[in-house]
Amino acid sequence: MPIPAEFQQAIQALPERLSAFLQAELSAGNGIAELQSGGRRVVLKRRVMTRQRASRGGIVYQYAENAFTDERGDYFIIEPEFEAQPVKRGWDHSPSWTAPVSAASAVTRFVESMSIDYDKWKEGEGYDLTQIEAANDDERERIEARLLGSGINGWRDVEALAALDTPRARAALKKALKDGNEEVRVAVIRYAPHLVSDRARTKALVKALIAAEFYGGLTQALMEVETFHPPEVIDALLHGALRKDEGGVHFAAMLLFLHGKAESSFDWNQRPFFLRFRNDDPVDRKAAFVELCGRIGVDAGKYL
């Protein structure tokens, strides 16, 4: 079935990366349910099928809003909500329905707080946990169902489930520690430490230091490393300082701090030295790494 002109115009107006992403979704059989905000928000009919829900390749995934955007945050491609009001008919003429939420409940206010725009995402603002505190037993069950039904996709979901601290929430967080992405695993360590053994904490942090990206768990992992850094974590920092494309600067800064050679986890007085741990000049980066190891008493040959 041909796509109506209004949707064709929306595709053409999107930034190049988002437009290509949307075209791929349509080719894979997804559909457009509606346009919002004058075409700046494209709501899909079904969940995304052509890429992982992660921030990479110039596309940013906002976990709380189930939305994909770019660095500017002006246009959004949005997955259908798990629990939402009826969606306007799209070009496949199939409306979506879910049970409505009572207008004045803590559930409504909490669900509204799950809509994360660019400013909230940039500032690291979470869901409104005060609504969990104010909720009655029935409302807490419905908030729990909303969170578990959508899946644990980011740190905000973890923080909210940890605040609920119900048996189902704890079970979900334990599972997420094993099966979640780097951001989720680190968030479980941060918000539900009572559920995590030191061994599991070490394993999750090492994985995050190796694979995570900024805005995808790396910043949170480094925050945890400040107070928890067994030998395996130090080893991962050293490997990353030498080779990691994203984060080498901060790994070097953290290593100096943990070894008592810097006043903070990013000592601005030593910034010129840290900046040598970028990939612009691999020869100078190697020389900087050797100098770093000398300053903290580590054998650089083990890593070169």
MOBELRA-V629062 format. One record per residue. N is the residue number from 0. RES is the residue in one letter. D_FIRST is the distance of its C-alpha to the first C-alpha in Angstrom with 1 decimal. Layout:
# MOBELRA-V629062
N:RES:D_FIRST / N:RES:D_FIRST
This chain:
# MOBELRA-V629062
0:M:0.0 / 1:P:3.8 / 2:I:6.5 / 3:P:9.1 / 4:A:12.3 / 5:E:14.4 / 6:F:12.8 / 7:Q:12.9 / 8:Q:16.5 / 9:A:17.2 / 10:I:16.3 / 11:Q:18.5 / 12:A:21.3 / 13:L:21.7 / 14:P:24.6 / 15:E:23.9 / 16:R:24.3 / 17:L:22.1 / 18:S:19.3 / 19:A:19.5 / 20:F:19.6 / 21:L:16.5 / 22:Q:14.6 / 23:A:16.0 / 24:E:15.0 / 25:L:11.2 / 26:S:11.7 / 27:A:13.7 / 28:G:11.1 / 29:N:12.3 / 30:G:10.8 / 31:I:12.5 / 32:A:14.5 / 33:E:16.4 / 34:L:18.3 / 35:Q:22.1 / 36:S:25.1 / 37:G:23.5 / 38:G:20.8 / 39:R:23.4 / 40:R:22.2 / 41:V:18.7 / 42:V:18.4 / 43:L:16.3 / 44:K:15.0 / 45:R:16.9 / 46:R:19.9 / 47:V:19.9 / 48:M:19.6 / 49:T:20.4 / 50:R:23.8 / 51:Q:26.9 / 52:R:27.7 / 53:A:30.5 / 54:S:31.5 / 55:R:31.5 / 56:G:30.5 / 57:G:30.6 / 58:I:28.2 / 59:V:30.1 / 60:Y:29.1 / 61:Q:30.5 / 62:Y:31.2 / 63:A:32.1 / 64:E:29.0 / 65:N:26.5 / 66:A:25.5 / 67:F:25.2 / 68:T:26.8 / 69:D:29.0 / 70:E:32.7 / 71:R:32.5 / 72:G:30.6 / 73:D:29.0 / 74:Y:25.3 / 75:F:24.0 / 76:I:21.1 / 77:I:21.8 / 78:E:21.3 / 79:P:21.2 / 80:E:24.8 / 81:F:26.6 / 82:E:28.2 / 83:A:26.7 / 84:Q:26.3 / 85:P:23.2 / 86:V:20.2 / 87:K:18.4 / 88:R:15.0 / 89:G:12.2 / 90:W:8.6 / 91:D:8.3 / 92:H:11.3 / 93:S:13.7 / 94:P:17.0 / 95:S:19.5 / 96:W:23.2 / 97:T:26.5 / 98:A:30.0 / 99:P:31.4 / 100:V:34.5 / 101:S:37.6 / 102:A:38.0 / 103:A:41.5 / 104:S:41.5 / 105:A:42.1 / 106:V:38.8 / 107:T:37.0 / 108:R:39.0 / 109:F:38.6 / 110:V:34.8 / 111:E:34.7 / 112:S:36.9 / 113:M:34.3 / 114:S:32.1 / 115:I:33.3 / 116:D:32.8 / 117:Y:33.9 / 118:D:37.5 / 119:K:37.9 / 120:W:36.5 / 121:K:38.7 / 122:E:41.8 / 123:G:41.2 / 124:E:41.1 / 125:G:40.5 / 126:Y:39.5 / 127:D:42.0 / 128:L:44.4 / 129:T:46.7 / 130:Q:44.3 / 131:I:44.9 / 132:E:48.6 / 133:A:48.4 / 134:A:46.2 / 135:N:47.7 / 136:D:47.2 / 137:D:44.2 / 138:E:42.5 / 139:R:43.3 / 140:E:41.7 / 141:R:38.5 / 142:I:38.5 / 143:E:39.1 / 144:A:36.2 / 145:R:33.9 / 146:L:35.2 / 147:L:35.1 / 148:G:31.7 / 149:S:30.2 / 150:G:32.1 / 151:I:34.8 / 152:N:33.1 / 153:G:35.8 / 154:W:39.4 / 155:R:38.7 / 156:D:37.5 / 157:V:40.7 / 158:E:42.9 / 159:A:41.7 / 160:L:42.1 / 161:A:45.5 / 162:A:46.4 / 163:L:45.5 / 164:D:47.5 / 165:T:46.8 / 166:P:47.0 / 167:R:43.2 / 168:A:42.9 / 169:R:45.6 / 170:A:44.1 / 171:A:40.7 / 172:L:42.5 / 173:K:44.5 / 174:K:41.4 / 175:A:39.8 / 176:L:43.0 / 177:K:42.3 / 178:D:38.5 / 179:G:37.4 / 180:N:36.8 / 181:E:39.7 / 182:E:39.3 / 183:V:39.2 / 184:R:42.2 / 185:V:44.3 / 186:A:43.4 / 187:V:44.7 / 188:I:47.9 / 189:R:48.3 / 190:Y:47.5 / 191:A:48.6 / 192:P:51.4 / 193:H:53.2 / 194:L:50.5 / 195:V:50.9 / 196:S:53.8 / 197:D:55.2 / 198:R:54.0 / 199:A:50.4 / 200:R:50.7 / 201:T:52.0 / 202:K:49.3 / 203:A:46.5 / 204:L:48.1 / 205:V:48.6 / 206:K:44.9 / 207:A:43.9 / 208:L:46.3 / 209:I:45.0 / 210:A:41.2 / 211:A:40.4 / 212:E:39.5 / 213:F:40.5 / 214:Y:38.3 / 215:G:37.6 / 216:G:40.9 / 217:L:43.4 / 218:T:45.1 / 219:Q:45.6 / 220:A:47.0 / 221:L:49.5 / 222:M:50.6 / 223:E:51.3 / 224:V:53.2 / 225:E:55.7 / 226:T:57.2 / 227:F:56.3 / 228:H:56.8 / 229:P:58.2 / 230:P:58.9 / 231:E:55.4 / 232:V:53.9 / 233:I:56.4 / 234:D:55.6 / 235:A:51.8 / 236:L:52.7 / 237:L:54.9 / 238:H:52.3 / 239:G:49.7 / 240:A:52.2 / 241:L:52.6 / 242:R:49.1 / 243:K:46.3 / 244:D:44.0 / 245:E:43.5 / 246:G:46.4 / 247:G:49.4 / 248:V:51.0 / 249:H:50.9 / 250:F:52.0 / 251:A:55.1 / 252:A:55.9 / 253:M:55.6 / 254:L:57.9 / 255:L:60.6 / 256:F:60.4 / 257:L:60.6 / 258:H:63.6 / 259:G:65.4 / 260:K:65.0 / 261:A:62.9 / 262:E:63.3 / 263:S:59.6 / 264:S:56.5 / 265:F:55.7 / 266:D:59.0 / 267:W:58.3 / 268:N:61.7 / 269:Q:60.5 / 270:R:57.1 / 271:P:58.1 / 272:F:58.8 / 273:F:55.5 / 274:L:53.5 / 275:R:54.8 / 276:F:52.5 / 277:R:49.4 / 278:N:48.1 / 279:D:49.0 / 280:D:52.2 / 281:P:52.4 / 282:V:56.1 / 283:D:57.0 / 284:R:54.9 / 285:K:56.8 / 286:A:60.1 / 287:A:59.1 / 288:F:58.3 / 289:V:61.7 / 290:E:63.3 / 291:L:61.3 / 292:C:62.5 / 293:G:66.0 / 294:R:66.0 / 295:I:64.8 / 296:G:66.9 / 297:V:64.2 / 298:D:64.5 / 299:A:61.8 / 300:G:62.3 / 301:K:60.6 / 302:Y:57.2 / 303:L:57.6
